[in-house]
Amino acid sequence: MTSQTNLSPNTKQHPDFNTIKDLTTEETKAVDKLILDELSSDVILINQVGHYIVGNGGKRLRPMLLLLAAKALGPIHNHHLILAAVIEFIHTATLLHDDVVDESELRRGKESANAVWGNAASVLVGDYLYSSAFEMMVRTNNMRVMEILSKTTTAIAEGEVLQLLNCNNPETTEAKYLEVISRKTAILFSAATRLGAVISESSPEIEDNLARYGQHLGIAFQLIDDALDYKATKEELGKNLGDDLAEGKPTLPLIHAIQVGTSEETQIIIDAIKTGDRDAFQEVYNVVQKTQAIAYTEQRAHEEAQKAIDALAILPDSTYKTALIALAEFSVQRNY
């Protein structure tokens, strides 16, 4: 069975993200309350840092995915809400740790937590959020849930280490890079949609298809992030342009530019990756544009988004299935 939706880079569809969010408004309010309740600690710094990053304008995309997947399969239960909060806590913890590792100064257009409170506080509050997430997931009394999330957090950590190994390495291949983002980013998308099916007691086939949907969606989402680092404005991106380059990250636009550029163009990219030279951004940008590396990255993202949509064919038609399809379309059409 294949999906009736055909997603191409030239599609004219522009899904309304706010309309999709409205489908889970009541559940999201309950999840937000749960998050705030769980952030209530007698250690003031935990409250401050936790509230700062959780309330810092994120899309709440991963919890929304869990809720939409569950609603496509039946009614929402309390355990869905708990796990939506768990997913957001894990995501937030990874952001805190990422910003320390990357020495980032901005997150979603505001000062990053480590820029405000320092690296030590960010790492420790990130650890607190991880611990809280596991404490919360135990409440579901479901070993399958704990198995999925323990494997997910392990894969995320592996992805972080692989990314660190790839930093300043211009010989990183597209396959190696996709392995990094599959573990570091896409695995949490996949866990969210899989858990929606697990708590709804769906068949293994539906569970696996929803997990594939999340995995391909997460890869598409990250690839567009890679492209936006070379085409968005600082205000749209919510971080400084060229941050990936300054961190020596060989993202897909750079990998492709190295593959197809002239020897002179290739050397510009190689030197910039090795040194993490932000001052080389304009030269690198020019090569990325000339080699059509952004178009290539966007094409690869569209392919992943289409695979995500195809995985939904197993679901019965519903408003929530349509919303999941629209999220795949949104992931590759956004400019932020």
C-alpha positions as a Markdown table, in Angstrom:
| # | Residue | x | y | z |
|---|---|---|---|---|
| 1 | Met | 0.0 | 0.0 | 0.0 |
| 2 | Thr | 1.3 | 3.4 | -0.9 |
| 3 | Ser | 0.3 | 6.9 | 0.1 |
| 4 | Gln | -1.8 | 9.0 | -2.2 |
| 5 | Thr | 0.3 | 12.1 | -1.3 |
| 6 | Asn | 3.1 | 13.0 | -3.7 |
| 7 | Leu | 5.6 | 15.4 | -2.1 |
| 8 | Ser | 8.0 | 17.1 | -4.3 |
| 9 | Pro | 10.3 | 20.1 | -3.8 |
| 10 | Asn | 8.0 | 22.2 | -6.0 |
| 11 | Thr | 4.8 | 21.3 | -4.1 |
| 12 | Lys | 2.4 | 24.3 | -3.7 |
| 13 | Gln | 1.0 | 23.0 | -0.4 |
| 14 | His | 1.8 | 25.1 | 2.6 |
| 15 | Pro | 0.4 | 23.4 | 5.7 |
| 16 | Asp | -0.7 | 25.6 | 8.6 |
| 17 | Phe | 1.3 | 24.6 | 11.6 |
| 18 | Asn | -1.0 | 26.4 | 14.0 |
| 19 | Thr | -4.0 | 24.6 | 12.7 |
| 20 | Ile | -2.2 | 21.3 | 13.3 |
| 21 | Lys | -1.3 | 22.4 | 16.8 |
| 22 | Asp | -4.9 | 23.2 | 17.5 |
| 23 | Leu | -5.8 | 19.5 | 17.1 |
| 24 | Thr | -4.0 | 18.8 | 20.4 |
| 25 | Thr | -4.7 | 22.0 | 22.2 |
| 26 | Glu | -6.4 | 20.5 | 25.3 |
| 27 | Glu | -3.9 | 17.7 | 25.6 |
| 28 | Thr | -0.9 | 20.1 | 25.2 |
| 29 | Lys | -2.2 | 22.2 | 28.0 |
| 30 | Ala | -2.3 | 19.2 | 30.2 |
| 31 | Val | 1.2 | 18.2 | 29.1 |
| 32 | Asp | 2.5 | 21.8 | 29.8 |
| 33 | Lys | 1.0 | 21.7 | 33.3 |
| 34 | Leu | 2.6 | 18.4 | 33.9 |
| 35 | Ile | 5.9 | 19.7 | 32.7 |
| 36 | Leu | 5.7 | 22.8 | 35.0 |
| 37 | Asp | 4.7 | 20.6 | 38.0 |
| 38 | Glu | 7.6 | 18.3 | 37.4 |
| 39 | Leu | 10.0 | 21.3 | 37.2 |
| 40 | Ser | 8.9 | 22.3 | 40.7 |
| 41 | Ser | 12.0 | 21.7 | 42.8 |
| 42 | Asp | 13.2 | 23.2 | 46.1 |
| 43 | Val | 16.5 | 23.8 | 44.3 |
| 44 | Ile | 15.9 | 27.3 | 42.8 |
| 45 | Leu | 18.4 | 27.0 | 40.0 |
| 46 | Ile | 16.7 | 24.0 | 38.6 |
| 47 | Asn | 13.4 | 25.9 | 38.5 |
| 48 | Gln | 15.1 | 28.9 | 36.8 |
| 49 | Val | 17.0 | 27.0 | 34.1 |
| 50 | Gly | 14.3 | 24.5 | 33.5 |
| 51 | His | 11.6 | 27.1 | 33.1 |
| 52 | Tyr | 13.9 | 29.2 | 30.9 |
| 53 | Ile | 14.6 | 26.5 | 28.4 |
| 54 | Val | 11.2 | 24.8 | 28.4 |
| 55 | Gly | 9.4 | 28.1 | 28.0 |
| 56 | Asn | 11.8 | 29.4 | 25.4 |
| 57 | Gly | 9.4 | 29.3 | 22.4 |
| 58 | Gly | 9.9 | 25.8 | 21.1 |
| 59 | Lys | 7.4 | 24.1 | 18.8 |
| 60 | Arg | 6.7 | 21.2 | 21.2 |
| 61 | Leu | 6.9 | 19.2 | 18.0 |
| 62 | Arg | 7.9 | 15.9 | 19.6 |
| 63 | Pro | 5.1 | 15.8 | 22.2 |
| 64 | Met | 2.7 | 16.8 | 19.4 |
| 65 | Leu | 3.8 | 13.9 | 17.3 |
| 66 | Leu | 3.1 | 11.5 | 20.1 |
| 67 | Leu | -0.4 | 13.0 | 20.7 |
| 68 | Leu | -1.3 | 13.1 | 17.0 |
| 69 | Ala | -0.2 | 9.5 | 16.5 |
| 70 | Ala | -2.2 | 8.4 | 19.5 |
| 71 | Lys | -5.3 | 10.3 | 18.4 |
| 72 | Ala | -5.0 | 8.7 | 14.9 |
| 73 | Leu | -5.4 | 5.4 | 16.7 |
| 74 | Gly | -8.0 | 6.1 | 19.4 |
| 75 | Pro | -8.7 | 8.0 | 22.6 |
| 76 | Ile | -6.0 | 9.7 | 24.6 |
| 77 | His | -5.1 | 8.3 | 28.1 |
| 78 | Asn | -3.1 | 9.8 | 31.0 |
| 79 | His | -0.1 | 7.7 | 30.1 |
| 80 | His | 0.0 | 9.4 | 26.7 |
| 81 | Leu | 0.3 | 12.8 | 28.5 |
| 82 | Ile | 3.0 | 11.5 | 30.8 |
| 83 | Leu | 5.1 | 10.2 | 27.9 |
| 84 | Ala | 4.6 | 13.4 | 25.9 |
| 85 | Ala | 6.1 | 15.3 | 28.9 |
| 86 | Val | 8.9 | 12.7 | 29.1 |
| 87 | Ile | 9.7 | 13.2 | 25.4 |
| 88 | Glu | 9.9 | 17.0 | 25.9 |
| 89 | Phe | 12.1 | 16.6 | 29.0 |
| 90 | Ile | 14.5 | 14.3 | 27.1 |
| 91 | His | 14.6 | 16.8 | 24.2 |
| 92 | Thr | 15.2 | 19.7 | 26.5 |
| 93 | Ala | 18.0 | 17.9 | 28.3 |
| 94 | Thr | 19.7 | 17.3 | 24.9 |
| 95 | Leu | 19.4 | 21.0 | 24.0 |
| 96 | Leu | 21.1 | 22.0 | 27.3 |
| 97 | His | 24.0 | 19.5 | 26.7 |
| 98 | Asp | 24.2 | 20.4 | 23.0 |
| 99 | Asp | 24.7 | 24.1 | 23.7 |
| 100 | Val | 27.5 | 23.4 | 26.2 |
| 101 | Val | 29.3 | 21.0 | 23.8 |
| 102 | Asp | 28.8 | 23.5 | 20.9 |
| 103 | Glu | 29.5 | 26.6 | 23.0 |
| 104 | Ser | 26.4 | 28.1 | 21.6 |
| 105 | Glu | 25.3 | 31.6 | 22.6 |
| 106 | Leu | 21.8 | 31.6 | 21.1 |
| 107 | Arg | 18.9 | 29.2 | 21.3 |
| 108 | Arg | 15.7 | 30.1 | 19.5 |
| 109 | Gly | 16.7 | 33.7 | 19.2 |
| 110 | Lys | 17.5 | 34.1 | 23.0 |
| 111 | Glu | 20.6 | 33.7 | 25.0 |
| 112 | Ser | 21.3 | 30.0 | 25.6 |
| 113 | Ala | 21.0 | 28.7 | 29.1 |
| 114 | Asn | 24.8 | 28.1 | 29.3 |
| 115 | Ala | 25.3 | 31.7 | 28.2 |
| 116 | Val | 23.1 | 32.9 | 31.1 |
| 117 | Trp | 24.0 | 30.5 | 33.9 |
| 118 | Gly | 27.2 | 28.8 | 32.8 |
| 119 | Asn | 28.2 | 25.4 | 31.5 |
| 120 | Ala | 28.1 | 23.6 | 34.8 |
| 121 | Ala | 24.5 | 24.6 | 35.6 |
| 122 | Ser | 23.3 | 23.7 | 32.1 |
| 123 | Val | 24.9 | 20.2 | 32.3 |
| 124 | Leu | 23.6 | 19.5 | 35.8 |
| 125 | Val | 20.0 | 20.7 | 35.0 |
| 126 | Gly | 20.1 | 18.6 | 31.8 |
| 127 | Asp | 21.0 | 15.6 | 34.0 |
| 128 | Tyr | 18.1 | 16.5 | 36.3 |
| 129 | Leu | 15.7 | 16.6 | 33.3 |
| 130 | Tyr | 16.9 | 13.2 | 32.2 |
| 131 | Ser | 16.5 | 11.7 | 35.6 |
| 132 | Ser | 13.0 | 13.3 | 35.9 |
| 133 | Ala | 12.0 | 11.8 | 32.6 |
| 134 | Phe | 12.9 | 8.3 | 33.7 |
| 135 | Glu | 11.1 | 8.8 | 37.0 |
| 136 | Met | 8.0 | 9.8 | 35.1 |
| 137 | Met | 8.1 | 7.0 | 32.6 |
| 138 | Val | 8.1 | 4.5 | 35.5 |
| 139 | Arg | 4.6 | 5.6 | 36.3 |
| 140 | Thr | 3.3 | 4.0 | 33.2 |
| 141 | Asn | 4.4 | 0.6 | 34.6 |
| 142 | Asn | 5.1 | -0.5 | 31.1 |
| 143 | Met | 8.4 | -2.4 | 30.4 |
| 144 | Arg | 8.0 | -1.8 | 26.7 |
| 145 | Val | 7.9 | 1.9 | 27.2 |
| 146 | Met | 11.1 | 1.8 | 29.4 |
| 147 | Glu | 12.8 | -0.4 | 26.8 |
| 148 | Ile | 12.1 | 2.1 | 24.0 |
| 149 | Leu | 13.1 | 5.1 | 25.9 |
| 150 | Ser | 16.3 | 3.6 | 27.4 |
| 151 | Lys | 17.4 | 2.5 | 23.9 |
| 152 | Thr | 16.5 | 6.0 | 22.6 |
| 153 | Thr | 18.5 | 7.9 | 25.1 |
| 154 | Thr | 21.5 | 5.6 | 24.5 |
| 155 | Ala | 21.2 | 6.2 | 20.7 |
| 156 | Ile | 21.1 | 9.9 | 21.3 |
| 157 | Ala | 24.3 | 9.8 | 23.4 |
| 158 | Glu | 25.9 | 7.7 | 20.7 |
| 159 | Gly | 24.9 | 10.2 | 18.0 |
| 160 | Glu | 26.4 | 13.0 | 20.1 |
| 161 | Val | 29.7 | 11.2 | 20.4 |
| 162 | Leu | 29.7 | 10.4 | 16.6 |
| 163 | Gln | 29.1 | 14.0 | 15.8 |
| 164 | Leu | 32.0 | 15.0 | 18.1 |
| 165 | Leu | 34.2 | 12.5 | 16.2 |
| 166 | Asn | 33.1 | 14.0 | 12.9 |
| 167 | Cys | 33.8 | 17.6 | 13.9 |
| 168 | Asn | 36.6 | 19.3 | 11.9 |
| 169 | Asn | 36.7 | 16.1 | 9.7 |
| 170 | Pro | 36.1 | 17.1 | 6.0 |
| 171 | Glu | 36.3 | 13.4 | 5.1 |
| 172 | Thr | 32.9 | 12.7 | 6.7 |
| 173 | Thr | 30.7 | 11.0 | 4.1 |
| 174 | Glu | 27.0 | 11.5 | 3.5 |
| 175 | Ala | 26.4 | 8.0 | 5.0 |
| 176 | Lys | 28.3 | 8.8 | 8.1 |
| 177 | Tyr | 26.5 | 12.1 | 8.5 |
| 178 | Leu | 23.0 | 10.5 | 8.1 |
| 179 | Glu | 24.0 | 7.9 | 10.7 |
| 180 | Val | 24.7 | 10.8 | 13.1 |
| 181 | Ile | 21.4 | 12.6 | 12.6 |
| 182 | Ser | 19.5 | 9.3 | 12.6 |
| 183 | Arg | 20.7 | 8.7 | 16.1 |
| 184 | Lys | 21.1 | 12.2 | 17.4 |
| 185 | Thr | 17.9 | 13.7 | 16.1 |
| 186 | Ala | 15.5 | 11.3 | 14.3 |
| 187 | Ile | 15.5 | 8.7 | 17.0 |
| 188 | Leu | 13.5 | 10.9 | 19.4 |
| 189 | Phe | 10.9 | 11.6 | 16.7 |
| 190 | Ser | 10.7 | 7.9 | 16.1 |
| 191 | Ala | 10.3 | 7.1 | 19.8 |
| 192 | Ala | 7.5 | 9.7 | 20.1 |
| 193 | Thr | 5.4 | 8.3 | 17.3 |
| 194 | Arg | 6.1 | 4.7 | 18.3 |
| 195 | Leu | 5.1 | 5.4 | 21.9 |
| 196 | Gly | 1.8 | 6.8 | 20.7 |
| 197 | Ala | 1.1 | 3.4 | 19.2 |
| 198 | Val | 2.4 | 1.4 | 22.1 |
| 199 | Ile | 0.2 | 3.1 | 24.7 |
| 200 | Ser | -2.7 | 2.8 | 22.3 |
| 201 | Glu | -2.0 | -1.0 | 22.2 |
| 202 | Ser | -1.8 | -1.0 | 18.4 |
| 203 | Ser | -0.5 | -3.9 | 16.4 |
| 204 | Pro | 3.3 | -4.4 | 15.9 |
| 205 | Glu | 2.9 | -3.5 | 12.2 |
| 206 | Ile | 1.2 | -0.1 | 13.0 |
| 207 | Glu | 3.8 | 0.5 | 15.7 |
| 208 | Asp | 6.7 | -0.1 | 13.3 |
| 209 | Asn | 5.2 | 2.1 | 10.6 |
| 210 | Leu | 4.7 | 5.0 | 13.0 |
| 211 | Ala | 8.2 | 4.6 | 14.2 |
| 212 | Arg | 9.4 | 4.7 | 10.5 |
| 213 | Tyr | 7.3 | 7.8 | 10.0 |
| 214 | Gly | 9.0 | 9.5 | 12.9 |
| 215 | Gln | 12.5 | 8.4 | 11.9 |
| 216 | His | 12.1 | 9.7 | 8.3 |
| 217 | Leu | 10.4 | 12.9 | 9.5 |
| 218 | Gly | 13.3 | 13.6 | 12.0 |
| 219 | Ile | 15.9 | 13.1 | 9.2 |
| 220 | Ala | 14.0 | 15.5 | 6.9 |
| 221 | Phe | 13.7 | 18.0 | 9.7 |
| 222 | Gln | 17.4 | 18.0 | 10.4 |
| 223 | Leu | 18.4 | 18.2 | 6.8 |
| 224 | Ile | 16.3 | 21.3 | 6.4 |
| 225 | Asp | 18.0 | 22.8 | 9.5 |
| 226 | Asp | 21.3 | 22.1 | 7.7 |
| 227 | Ala | 20.0 | 24.0 | 4.6 |
| 228 | Leu | 18.6 | 26.9 | 6.7 |
| 229 | Asp | 22.1 | 27.5 | 8.2 |
| 230 | Tyr | 23.0 | 28.8 | 4.7 |
| 231 | Lys | 19.8 | 30.5 | 3.6 |
| 232 | Ala | 17.8 | 31.8 | 6.5 |
| 233 | Thr | 18.2 | 35.1 | 8.4 |
| 234 | Lys | 19.5 | 35.2 | 11.9 |
| 235 | Glu | 16.1 | 36.1 | 13.1 |
| 236 | Glu | 14.4 | 33.2 | 11.3 |
| 237 | Leu | 17.0 | 30.7 | 12.4 |
| 238 | Gly | 17.1 | 31.7 | 16.0 |
| 239 | Lys | 20.9 | 31.3 | 16.2 |
| 240 | Asn | 23.9 | 32.9 | 14.5 |
| 241 | Leu | 24.3 | 32.1 | 10.8 |
| 242 | Gly | 27.4 | 30.0 | 10.3 |
| 243 | Asp | 27.2 | 28.4 | 13.7 |
| 244 | Asp | 27.5 | 24.9 | 12.2 |
| 245 | Leu | 30.6 | 26.0 | 10.3 |
| 246 | Ala | 32.2 | 27.6 | 13.3 |
| 247 | Glu | 31.7 | 24.4 | 15.2 |
| 248 | Gly | 33.5 | 22.5 | 12.4 |
| 249 | Lys | 30.4 | 20.4 | 11.6 |
| 250 | Pro | 30.4 | 18.8 | 8.2 |
| 251 | Thr | 26.7 | 19.0 | 7.4 |
| 252 | Leu | 25.2 | 17.8 | 4.2 |
| 253 | Pro | 25.5 | 21.0 | 2.2 |
| 254 | Leu | 29.2 | 21.1 | 2.9 |
| 255 | Ile | 29.6 | 17.3 | 2.2 |
| 256 | His | 27.9 | 17.7 | -1.1 |
| 257 | Ala | 29.9 | 20.8 | -2.0 |
| 258 | Ile | 33.1 | 18.9 | -1.4 |
| 259 | Gln | 31.9 | 16.0 | -3.6 |
| 260 | Val | 30.9 | 18.1 | -6.7 |
| 261 | Gly | 33.0 | 21.3 | -6.4 |
| 262 | Thr | 36.2 | 22.1 | -8.3 |
| 263 | Ser | 39.5 | 21.4 | -6.5 |
| 264 | Glu | 39.7 | 25.1 | -5.5 |
| 265 | Glu | 36.1 | 25.2 | -4.2 |
| 266 | Thr | 36.6 | 21.9 | -2.4 |
| 267 | Gln | 39.7 | 23.2 | -0.7 |
| 268 | Ile | 37.8 | 26.2 | 0.6 |
| 269 | Ile | 35.3 | 24.0 | 2.3 |
| 270 | Ile | 37.9 | 21.5 | 3.6 |
| 271 | Asp | 39.9 | 24.3 | 5.2 |
| 272 | Ala | 36.8 | 25.9 | 6.8 |
| 273 | Ile | 35.7 | 22.6 | 8.3 |
| 274 | Lys | 39.2 | 21.8 | 9.7 |
| 275 | Thr | 39.6 | 25.2 | 11.3 |
| 276 | Gly | 35.9 | 26.0 | 12.2 |
| 277 | Asp | 36.5 | 29.5 | 10.7 |
| 278 | Arg | 33.4 | 31.6 | 10.9 |
| 279 | Asp | 35.2 | 34.3 | 9.0 |
| 280 | Ala | 35.2 | 32.0 | 6.0 |
| 281 | Phe | 31.4 | 31.8 | 6.0 |
| 282 | Gln | 30.9 | 34.1 | 2.9 |
| 283 | Glu | 33.4 | 32.1 | 0.8 |
| 284 | Val | 31.9 | 28.9 | 1.9 |
| 285 | Tyr | 28.4 | 30.2 | 1.3 |
| 286 | Asn | 29.4 | 31.2 | -2.3 |
| 287 | Val | 30.6 | 27.6 | -2.9 |
| 288 | Val | 27.6 | 26.1 | -1.4 |
| 289 | Gln | 25.4 | 28.2 | -3.7 |
| 290 | Lys | 27.5 | 27.5 | -6.8 |
| 291 | Thr | 27.5 | 23.8 | -6.3 |
| 292 | Gln | 23.7 | 23.7 | -5.7 |
| 293 | Ala | 24.3 | 22.0 | -2.3 |
| 294 | Ile | 21.3 | 23.6 | -0.7 |
| 295 | Ala | 19.0 | 22.3 | -3.5 |
| 296 | Tyr | 20.6 | 18.8 | -3.1 |
| 297 | Thr | 20.0 | 18.9 | 0.7 |
| 298 | Glu | 16.4 | 20.0 | 0.3 |
| 299 | Gln | 15.8 | 17.3 | -2.3 |
| 300 | Arg | 17.1 | 14.7 | 0.1 |
| 301 | Ala | 14.9 | 16.1 | 2.8 |
| 302 | His | 11.9 | 15.8 | 0.5 |
| 303 | Glu | 12.7 | 12.2 | -0.2 |
| 304 | Glu | 12.8 | 11.5 | 3.6 |
| 305 | Ala | 9.5 | 13.4 | 4.1 |
| 306 | Gln | 7.9 | 11.3 | 1.3 |
| 307 | Lys | 9.1 | 8.1 | 3.0 |
| 308 | Ala | 7.5 | 9.4 | 6.2 |
| 309 | Ile | 4.2 | 10.0 | 4.5 |
| 310 | Asp | 4.3 | 6.6 | 2.8 |
| 311 | Ala | 4.6 | 4.9 | 6.2 |
| 312 | Leu | 1.3 | 6.4 | 7.2 |
| 313 | Ala | -0.6 | 4.5 | 4.5 |
| 314 | Ile | -1.4 | 1.8 | 7.1 |
| 315 | Leu | -3.5 | 4.2 | 9.2 |
| 316 | Pro | -7.2 | 4.7 | 8.6 |
| 317 | Asp | -8.1 | 8.1 | 7.2 |
| 318 | Ser | -8.7 | 10.7 | 9.8 |
| 319 | Thr | -8.1 | 14.3 | 10.7 |
| 320 | Tyr | -5.1 | 13.2 | 12.7 |
| 321 | Lys | -3.5 | 11.2 | 9.9 |
| 322 | Thr | -4.0 | 14.2 | 7.6 |
| 323 | Ala | -2.2 | 16.3 | 10.3 |
| 324 | Leu | 0.7 | 13.9 | 10.4 |
| 325 | Ile | 1.0 | 14.1 | 6.6 |
| 326 | Ala | 0.9 | 17.9 | 6.9 |
| 327 | Leu | 3.7 | 17.9 | 9.5 |
| 328 | Ala | 5.9 | 16.0 | 7.0 |
| 329 | Glu | 5.1 | 18.7 | 4.4 |
| 330 | Phe | 5.7 | 21.5 | 6.9 |
| 331 | Ser | 9.1 | 20.0 | 7.9 |
| 332 | Val | 10.5 | 20.6 | 4.4 |
| 333 | Gln | 8.7 | 23.9 | 3.5 |
| 334 | Arg | 9.5 | 25.9 | 6.7 |
| 335 | Asn | 11.9 | 28.8 | 6.9 |
| 336 | Tyr | 12.6 | 28.5 | 10.7 |
